[in-house]
Amino acid sequence: QALHSSSGKQSSPTRVSAVLPSAMDDGPGGTAPPVAGAGLGAARSLKSRPSADFSLEDLAGEQGSAFLKQKLQSFAVEVQKEKQEQVEERVGGRDGLEDHSAPSSWTIKDHWTPSWSDVVAEVISKLLTPAQSEVFPWLERALVGTIAKKDRRGRESVVLLTELLEARGIAGLVAEKLVESAHRIYDGAAMSGEELHEKFRRNGECFELYYGTFAESLVGLEERLGPANQSVLQALIDEHCHRTDSLIAWTTGDYGITTTSKLEFELVARDIIDELRSEGADDFPAKWHSAAKILATMIDETAPQEWPAETRNADYHSRATHRIRGFLRQAVEKNKHLARINCKMLLFEEVLALRLYSGGPMYEKYNAVSRGGSLVGSANLLFQNTFMRLCGGNDQLTPNRYTTTLCVVTSGMVKLSQLTSTKAMCYRGINGLLPPHFWHADAQGLCGGTEFAFMAATSNRDVAYQYGACGGAGTIFEIESQRSCRGCDLRWVSQSKDHADYVFPPLTCIEVVSSRVDWNVLVLRVRASFSSALRSIEDIMTQAVDLVSADELMACEQALLDADSAGGKPFKLISGQPKAAAMGLYHFMRVKDPFMENSATSILEEVQSFVNKLKEQAISAALLKKASEIERKAIKEFAPDAYIAEQDIAYFRKVSWSEADAVPDAVVAKVEEEVLGNLKYILNEAASEVFVKGPNSIRDEGRGAVRLDYFMEHENVESAELTVPHVVALRLYTTLAFKYLNAPLRDRAEFYDKMRPHPLPKTIAFINEGIKKLRAAYATRVADGRANPKTTFWRGFKNVEISDDFMKKDGNGNYIGGTELAPMSTTSDLTVAAKYSRSDKSLLFKLDMSSFMQYGAELQWLSAFPK
């Protein structure tokens, strides 16, 4: 309609290609606010947008105006973005940090071309009536499409535009714009990078960006944020699901997503669980499946879960429909590449953390922590406030620093950077003033700074210019790749499809190599380098725990400053060796335990009493078995002991591993043989070799016909100060009598909960005391070099499942575990424990001993089954 009204000529109906805008995304890969660390994404060109055709005749009259307003008014903002032409060639002039004149090869053709963007935009807009341009700014784009299409059909547009330009008197406008552009090009070419930057500063066109000095990169993430947790997977769960900010909703600044940390973690966990259950999941490492089972315990998989909706820029970014899938298989392929070049491979925890960071809302919190959550040094107040707001901090609550998460993301990025070509150049566009240390060299003669947060960049130079040249103090980093520091590509693991194609971890150093000015934009050629204080996840998992936290150290130092120093000559701390703790109080008083005897009489009497009582109960149980139902009810009411006798016989039938239908006398006979019989063998008989069913071993194999005196002369007896009842009780425990010693301790429902005493308490007491004494003797031999320390032991279980209570965690994220209520046998031979545990439900305990106080007692020297 504008063409018709201007030229007065008619033409056949013309189809106009109206390009529908797709909002450019923010965040790690988009148009985030121009502060240090704002990310860059893969901008989509005009050609990549979906298009819809309509006829110019559709636009005629008032109905056409209403039609356009209804259908396309929402696209107006996009045109303004598209006006900014890509800067294709740099402006000649200042190269590097020194002042150089423009090269002789400088030509208008090379460097004036970008300025025509404004001229053409002004000219084209003047072809439309003011009312049309104001109400329907998208119409400018339709006009450009019409001109191009007509031109392809026979150069009609040249004639048409010539008439329009003459009719509108636009020649003066063109001349004015040419002069203005010449000034801008000359001014830019006549400035060095530092001069342009100083001009921005004087004009107050932008605020100063937040970069640290090179020295601050030497302070690692854990020094800044606190120590990472060695239980990495559980720490990732806790930091997102069980911290002060986990359930506090916040709205992201890029896509307007309202969400919580816990929800984001659960969404990512669901994607991981689904992929590990998909077809071909057997190709994934077994450890990944085990980790996924842990994730599955923390979410309700039966409940439907919707991805929080994007309220801005949603058409392209929507994670619910457009998120990248199959990233675990991509991780497996990445690991194959890493293995081929002899680099550390990605662990499950790293893939999980990278997915959380890439293309999702959590990057906002991670960057807020990196910039404003440091425990050391000074921080920008703006970023401190942002950190406290996003991460749940206030006067009463400690904010969540996501320390382990940030360390794991960083570890994964450093590993993946090894797959980036050393020849790759990437670019980063930012908007704001650089701090002084980017222009004034430090003691080592270096200019630049440290990026505290994750730093995104792009391989597309033009995309970087779109961000850097969007107004204010525009700056472009041209980042050289080095063998020791390269950005990593996270597009394969990103939640969205518009993530930056290069990302650097926190504390990346940016060293300025040279500077120049391109079309009023500051361009810095820089070298990036990783902080030397960064650690891999493997290092975190195997780290030694610091005795004192950063907060505790600061409190201690402050207390020392506030307190008066005591004078005088120091004296040595009085302390025995740690092993002495197991020797007992009477050892250090040099007296015998007044409650201890040197005879096994008490043990023999206790065992004889236990067997005799069981025989009496067998008689009652046998009689009760023959009674009628009415008689049983009467006995239960008037002679409850008989009823208890039946229950005890049934209990010890199970403990003795007797047949289910074994009569009471048979049960008692087996108990007597295994307890009293073995005790009499230890006290009165010479050792003999007999095959014993149960342990399926030969008793006292290779020992010879030795008696109790032989064991009492062993060096362990003297060094551990053992008595006869100690040796007898310990040796009895190594026989089949162990069943009757352990079972009443473990079966709390039968004894502890019913307030019933253990049937053999004295024997248990001697076993317990003997173990403590023997561990002290063992520690002595290790200290003297007469024994090798064993720090790893194994215990196997048949048909045993671990309980949920055992795997619970306390408030500090440590497993609660449990207490073994009875003496616990272990072996230093893994194969022995594994064979013993073989069953439908096998369970192995691996026990790591870090001090003698955790040792048990080595009993092979007196065991009834030494082989």
N, C-alpha and C positions, 0 to 999 in steps of 0.2 A: 504493500500500500504506500509505503514511503517512496519507493522508486517511481510508482505511477504518478503520485502527486507532484513529484519533483520534475520529472522529465516530460510529462504530458503524453507519453507514448504508451501504446498498448502492447502487450506481449502475450504469448500463450501462457496458460497457467504453469507456474513453475513450482517444482517440489523443493522445499527447503529442508536441509538436514539440521534438525534441532538436537544438539548433543546434550543429553541429560547428565547433569553433574553427579559425580559420586564423591562424597566428602573425603577430603584428605585426612588421614588418620594421625592421631597424636601418639604420645607415649613413647615407648622404646623405639618405635619405628615411625614416628610421624611428627606433626607440627606442634610439639609441646611448647609452652611459653619459652621465650628465648633467654634462658638462663644457662649457666654452665652445666653441661650434662644433658641438656635437652636433646632428645634423640632425633635422628634423621630416618626417613623411610623411603621406600621406593615410590616416588610420586607417579601417578598414572597420567599419561599424556592425553591430549584431546582425542587422538585416534583410538585410544583404548576404551573410551566411554561408550555405553550403550546409546543408540540413537533412535529417534522416532521421526518419521517424515510427515509433513503437512504442507498443504498448498498455500501459496500467497493469497489465493482467493478466500481461503478460510479466515484470513485476517482482516478482511474488508469490513468497514462500517463499525457501528456500535456493537453488533453481535460478535464481530471478530475480536474486539477489545475485551469483551466479557469472557470469550472463549480462552483467550491467551492468559488473562488474569487468573482464571480458574485453574488452568492446566499447568502453567509454567512460571508463575510469579515466584514460587519457592526457589527457583534456580538463579535468582538475580545475583546472589553473593558470589557464586562461582565465577562469573565473568570477571569480577575484579581480581580474582586470583590468577586467572589465565592471562591477564594483561601483562604480567611481569614476564617478559621474554627471557629466555635462557642466555646467559652471557657466554659466548662461544670462544672468544679469544681474549687473552689478557691484554690490558692496556700497557703499552710500553712505558718505560720510565724507570722507577726506582726498583732495583734488584738487590735483594739482601738487606743487611742492616746499614750498609754504607750508602752514601749519596753518589749515584751514578746518573749521567745524562741519558736521555732516551736514545736507543739504538738508531742508526742511520736508516735501517730498513722499515722504520715506522711509516705506515700509509693510512690515508683516510679510509680506503677500502677495507682494510683489516680492522680498524678500530672504531669507525663511525657506525658500522652496521648495527650494533646493538641499540644505538640511540634512536633508530627509526621506529622502535616499538611504540614510543610515546607519540611520535609524529603520526604514525599510521592510525593509532587508536583515536587521537583527536580528530583526524580527518574523517574517518569512517563514522564516528559518532555525530559529526556535523551533518552528515547526509540525512539523518533522521530528524524529525521535528523534536523540539525540546520536550513536549508532552510525552511523546512516545518513548524517548530515551529515559525519562524519569520514571515512568510507570512500568515500562517493559525493558529493562536494561539487557535482558537476554536476547532481545531482538537484534542487538549489534552482531551477535554471533550468527544468527540466521542470515543477516545481510551479507556477512563475509562468505558464508556458504553459497549463497545465491550468486554472488559475483564470480566465485571460482567456477561454479558449474556452468554459468553462461559463457565464461571465457573458454571453457573446453569445447563448447559447441560452435565456436566460430568468432572469437575475439569480440563478441557483442559488448562485453563489459567495458572494454577500453573506450569505445565510443560513448557508451552510457555514462561512465564515470567522468570523462572529460566534460561532457555537457553539465553534469551535476556540479563539478568543481567550479566551472565558470559561473554557473547560476548562483552558487552560494558564496562566491568571493573568497575562496579558501587559499588563494596564493599567498596572501599576507600572513595567514596563520602558519603556512609551511615555512616561510622565511623566518618568522619569529621563533619557531621551534628549532630551526636549524642553528640560529645564533645561540639560543639557550643551550642546545646540546654541545656546541663547540666549546662554550665556557666550561661546562661540566667535564668534558673530556680533558681539556687543557689543565683545569684545576687538579683533576685526579692524577694526571701524568706528572704534574709538577711537584707532587708530594711524595715523601718517603712514607713507609708504613708508620713509623713513629710519629711523624708530623700529622698524618691523617688521624691517628689515634688521639693525639693531643687536641686536635680540632674538635673531635667528638666530646672530649672531656670538657673543653672550654664552653662548648655550646650546651652542655648539660643534656645531651641527647639520649643518654642511657645510664643505667646504674653499673657499678663495678661488679664483675663476676667473681665468684668465690672459688679461688684456687689456692692450694697450699704451696709451700716452698718445697724444694727438692728434699730437704732434710726431713720433712714430715712424711715422706714416703717410706722412710726407714723404720717408722713406727708401724708395726703390722696391725692387721685387723683385730687380732685378739688383744693386743695391747690397747687398742682404741676402744674396743667394745666388750672386752671380757673374754675369758677362756671358752673355747668350744667344748662341747660335750663329746666324750669318746663314744658313747652309744648314739651314733649319728642318726640312724633312722628314727629312733625314739625321740631324739631331740628335735628332729624336723616335725614330728607329730605334735610334740608338746608346744613348740614355739608358735604353731599355727592354731592349735586347738585348746590349749590349756593355759593361756596367759591372760594378762589383764585386758588386752585389746581383742582377744579372739572372737568375742561375740558382739563387739561394738561395730555397728554399721557405719560406713563412710562412702562418699560418692566421689568417683575418680574425676580428675579434671579434664581428661581427654574425651572419653566416650560417655560420660555421665552414668557410669555403672554404680549402682548402690549394692554393696556386698559386705561380707565379713571375711576375716582371715580363715576362720574355720570352714566356712562354706567353700571358699576357693580351694582349700586343701582337699576337701572331700570331693569336689568336682574333678580335680586332677587325679586323685586316687581312683575314682570310678573309671576314668578313661584307661588308666594303667591296668586295673583289674580286668576290665573288659578285653583289652588286647592280649593279656596273658591267658585268657580263657578262649581266645579265638582259634580258628583252624590253624594248625601248624605251630601252636604255642610250645611244642616240645623243643623247638629250635632255640628257645631262650635259656639262659643259664639257670641251673637249679636254684641258685641263691636268689635270683629274681622272683621265682615262684614263691620261695619261702618268705621273702619280704612282702610280697603281695598279700599273703595270708595274714600277715600282721596288720597291713592296711585294712583288710576286709573286716577285722575285728572291731574297728573303730567307727564304721559307718553302717547304717541300716540300708542294706541293698534292696530291700523290698519296698522301701518308700520312694515314690517318684521324686526326682530332683531336677528342677528347671534351672537353666543358666540365667543369672540376672541379666535383664534386658539393657541394651545400650539405648540411651535416650538422645544421644548425639552421634552423628556419623555412623549410623547403625547399618545402612544398606550393605556396605562392603565388609564391615568388620565383624558382624554378628557371630559371636563364638558358638552360639547354639546350632547354627547351620553351616558356618564356614570354617570352623576350626580345623587345624591340620590333624589328621589321624595317622596311625601307623608309625608313630615316632619311636616306639621301642624297637621295631625292626630296623629303622634307620640307625638307631644307636648301636645295634649289633653290627651293622655294616661299617659304621665309624670305627668301632673297636677292631675290626679286621684290618682297616687301613692303619690304625695306630700300632697294631701288633707287627705289621710288615715293616714299619720304620723304627721298631724297638722302643716304642713309647708306652707309658702307662695307659691302660685302657679305662674307659668310663665305668664307674661302679653304679649300681642301681640308684643309690642315694643321690648321685650327681645328676642322673637323668631326671629324677623326680624334681630336684631343686631347680634345674634349668627350665623345666616345663613350667614350674610355678612363676619363674621370673619372666619368661619370654612371652610377650604379647598379651599378658593378663594384668589385672589391677595390682597385683602384689609388688610390681616393680616400684610403684609410688612409695610404698612403705620401706622397701629395701634402700632406695635412694635417700629417703628422709633420714633413715638411720645412719647411712654412710656420711651424710653431710652434717647432720645436727645432733647425732647421738654419741659422739666421742666422749670417753671418760677422761681423756688426757688432753692437754693443750686448750686453746681457746677456740670457740666456734662462733659462726655468724648467728646473731640473735634471731633473724628471720627463720633460718633453717632449724635452729633449736626449737622454736615455737611450733614449726611444722611437724617436727619429730614428736614432740610431746602430744600434739593434737592427734596425730594419726596412730600413735603407738601406745595409747592408754596411760600416759604419765600424768600425774598431778602431785599435790603436796602429800597425799597419803599412799599413792600407788607407784611402784617402780615401773617405768615404761619397758616395753618389750623390745630388745635390741636385735633379735633374730640372729644372734652371733653365729651359731652353728650353720644356719641356713646360708648366710652370706659367705662363710668360709667354704661351704660345699659348692655353691654356685661358682665362686672364684676358682676353685680347684678344677671344676669341669671346664671352665673357659680356658684356663691355661693349657689343659690337655688338648682341647680341640684346636687351639691356635697352632699346634704343630702341623695341622692339615692345611693351613693357609699358605699359599705360595709366597716365597720371600720376595718375589718381583711385584707383588700386588701393591697398588697405591690406593688409599682410601681418603675420603674427604668428610669433613664435619663442618656444618654451618651453624654459627651461634650469633647471638646479638647482644652486645653489651661491652663494657669497658674491661680490658684486661688489667690485672693488678700490676704494680710497678716492677715486680721481679721478672715479668716477661720482657722488659726493656732494659733493665739494669743487671749486669752480670753479677753473679755471686763470687765467693772466694775462689771457686774453681774455674771462673770465667764462663759460666753457663747461664743462659737466660731461659726462662720457662717456669713451669710449676707442676703441681700434683693435682690430678683430678680425684677427689675423694669418693665419688660415686661411680657407678657403671657408666661407660662412655660409648655411645653408639655412633657409627659412622656409615658411610655409603660408598660403594665403588663408582657411583654415578656422579661425576663432577657437576653436572648441570643441576641435579637435585640439591646438592649442597649449596649451590649459588642461590637457588630459590629460597632457602632458609636464611642464608647469610645476607642476602640483598633485599630482605623484606622491610627494611627501614631501620633507622637508628644507626648504632655503631655496628654495622655488619662485618663479620669476620669469618674467614674460611681457614680451616686447618687442612693442609695437604700433608697427610701422614705417611711417612716412608715406612715400609715394612722392613724389619730386621730379623735375623735368624733367632735372636733371643726374645723378640717381642713382636707378635702379630695379632691382629684382631681375629676373633673366631666367628664363624658363620652359624647362627642359631635358627635360621629359617626352618630347618627340618623339624625342630622340636617346639617351635612357637605355637601358641594357642591361636594366633591369627595369621593371616597370609600377608601382612604388610610390615613385618618386622625388619629392622635394619639388617643389612647383610654383613656388617662387621660390628663386633662388640668387644670392648676392652674391660677388664676387671677393675674394681676400685684400687686406688692408690697408684694408678698408672702415671708415670712421669712424662711430661711433654717438654722436650727440649727444642727451643727455637733455633733453626738453622739459618733461615733468611726470611725477609719480608718484602712485599711489593704491594702496589695498589692496582687493582683491576676495577675500573668503572666505579670508583668511589667505594670500593669494598676492600678491606684489608685482607691480604692473603699471606698466611704464615706457612712456610715449609717447616715441618717439625719432625722430630724423631720421637717415637714412643718407646718406653721401656717399663717392664713390670717391676713392682717393688721387690726388693731382695728379701723382704720379710714374709712374703706369701708362702703358705704351706699347702701341700696336697692333702687330700682326705685321708690317704694312707698314713701320713705323718700324724694327723689328728687322732686317728684311731689307736695309734700306738704310743701316744705321748705320755710322758710322766705328768702326773697331776701336780700342779703348783700348790705348795703348802699354804701360801698366803695370796688372797685375791688382791686386785688393784685397790679396791675400796678399803680393805683391811690394812694394806700397806700404807695408804695415805693417812688412815686414822692413827696408825702406830707412829708414823713420822710426826704427826701433829702433837701427839701425846708427849713425845720426847722433847719437842720444842717447848712445850708448856711446863714440863717437870724440871725440878732441880736435879743436877747430877750429883750422885753419891761418890765421895772420895774413898780412899783407902786401898790397901793391897787386895787384889782378888784372890779367892780361894777356890779350890777345885770342888766341883759338885760330887757329893758322895752318892754312889750308885753301884749296885751289883750288876752283873751281866744279865741280860734279858732272860737267859735260860734258867736263872736262879728262881724265877717266879714260880716255876713248876715244882720246885723241890719242897715247897711248903714251909710254914712258919716254924715247925719244930726242928727242921734241919738247921735253921739259922740260930735257934736257941741251943743247939747241940744237946738235945734231949730226945728220948724216944716219945713217939706219940702215945700219950697216956691212954688213949682209947683203942690203940692198936695191939693186937696179940700176934704171937709168932707161931700160931698153931692153926691147922685147918679144921679143928674140931667144930667150930661154930658153923662152918660151911657144910660139913657132913651132917650135923644135926638138922640144919635147915632143909637140906635136900631130903633126908629121911622123913622129916615131918611132912613135907610137901607130898611125897609118894604115899605115905600112910593115909593122909587125908583123902587123897584121890581114890585109894582102895575102898575106903569107907563110902565115899560117894558112889563108887561103882556098884556097891551092894544096893544102895538106895535107888539108883537109877534103874537097876535090873528089876527090882520089885515094882517100881513105878511103871515100867514098861508093860508089866503083866496086869496092871490094875485096869478096872473098867473106867468109863468116862465119869461116872458118879463118884467113884473112889478117888479119881485124880483130882476132882474138884474139892473133895473133902481134904485130901492131903495138902493141896495148895493153900487151903484156908487154915488148917490146924497144924500142919507140919511143913512150913515153907522151906525149911532147910533141905528136905528131900527133893522138893521141886527145883531148888537152886542146884542140888547135886546133879540132877539130870541135865541142866543147862551147862554146868561145868564139864561134864563128860562130853557133851556135844561140842563144846568149845575146843577141848584138848584133842578130840578126835580130828578136828580140822587142823590144829596146830601140829599134831604129830604126823600129818600126812597119811593117816589111816584110811582104810576103805570107808565109804559112806555108810555101809551097813555093818561096820565092825561093832561087836557087842562091847559093853563097858569093860569087862575083864580084859579083853584083847587090847583096848585102848590103854588101860592102866599098865599092862605088861610092857607095851612098847615105850611108854613114858618112863617106866622104871628102868628099862634097859638103857635108854638113851641118856638119862640124867644120872640116876644113882649108879648104874652099871659103869658108866664112863668115869664117874668120880672115884669109885673104888679102884678102877683100873689105874688111874693117875696116882692115887695115894699108896696103893699096896702092891701093884704088879709091875713086873719088868716089861718094858716096851716090846711089843710083838707086831708082826706084819699081818694084817687081816684086811681083805677087801671089804669096804663099807659102801653099801648102796645109799644113795643120796648124794654125797659128794662124788661118788663113783671113783674113789681113790683108795690107795693102800695106806692103812694107818701106820704112822711112824716108819715109813719106808726108809731103809738105809741107816736107821739109828742104832741098831743093835739092841741088846737087852739092857738098856739103861733104866734107872729108876729115878724117883723124884730128887734124890740127892744130886744126881748128875746136873739137873737143871738149876738147882740152888747154887751150884759152883760156877755158873756162867758169869762172865764179866758184867753183863747187864744188871744182874742182881745186886752186885756190890756198888756199881756206879749209880744206879737208880735207887739204892737203899730199899730194895724190895724185901718183903717177908714171905714166909711160907704161904699164907692165905692169898697173897697177891699172885704168886706163881701158879698156885692150884686153880684159882678162879680164872685166870687168863688162859691156862691150858684147857680147862673145862669148856670155856667159851669157844675154843677152836674145834670142839666135837659137835655132834648133832644136838647136844644140850643147848646150843645157841638159840634154838627155836623157842624154848621155854623161858629163856632169859629176855629175848627181844619182844616176843608177841605181846605180853602184858603191858609193855611200855608203849607200843604203837597202837594197840586196840583201846583207845581212850573210852569208847562207848561201853566196853565190857568192864573196865577197871577204874580209870580216873573219874569218869563221869558218874559212876555208881559208888564212888567213895570206897572202893575195894582195894586193899593193899596188894602190892606185888607179892607173888608167892615166894620169891627168892631174893629179898632185898639186900641181905648181907653179901651175897655173892656178887650182886650188881655193884655194890659199894666198893668191894675190893677190886673189881675190874676197872671201875672208873678211876680209883686212886692209882692203880698200877699203870694205866695208860698215861696219866699226867706225869708220873715219875719217869717213865721210860722215854718220853719225849725230851725231857731234860737231859737224860743220859745220851740220847742220840745227838742232841745239839752240842754236847760236850765233845763227842767224837768228831763231829764235823768241824768244830772250831780247832781241834788238835790235828786235823788232817788225817784222822784214822777212818773217816767215812766220807763218802761222796754225797753231797746234798741232793735229794730228790725233790723237785719242785712241782711235779705234775703227777697226779694220781687219777685213776679211773674207777668208776663203779657202774656195774651193769644191772638192769632191772628187766625181769621177764613180765610181759603183759601188764605194763604199768603206763598209765597216762598221767601227764603232769596236770595239776589243777589250775584253775583260773586264779585262785588266791595266790598261788606260788608266783605267778607272772605279773602280779599287780606292781605298781610303782608308788613310791612315796612322793611327798611334795617336792623333793629335789630331783625327781626323775630317775631315782635308783630303784632297781628291782627289790621288792620286799623279800622274796624267796621264802624260806621256811626253816624249821628246826628239826633235825633228826633226833627223835626222842629215845632211840636205842643206840647201842654201839654200832658203828657203821664200818663194814669191811670194805677195803679198797685194794687196788693193785696198781703197780707202776707199769704193768704190761697191758697195753691197749687191747691186744688180741685176746687176752684172757677175759677181760670185761666184755668184749664184743661177743665172744662165743657164749658166755654165760647169759647174755641178754637176748639171745636169739629166740624170737617168738613172734606172734602176730602183732604185738605192740611192744617194740623194743625201746628202751630208754637208756641213755648213757649220761652219767655225770662226769664232767672233767673238772677236777679240783686243782686250782693253781695255788701253791703255797708261797707266800712272800716272806714269812717269818716262822721261827720255830714254834711260836705260840699257836700256829695253825696246824702243826704236825700232829699226826696220830702216832701210834706206837707200832713199831715193826715187831711182829710176833712169830716170824718164821722159825726163830731159834727154839721156841717151845711148842710150836703148833703140832697138833696130832696128825696133821696132813702137810708135812713140810715140802712135799714135791708138787 
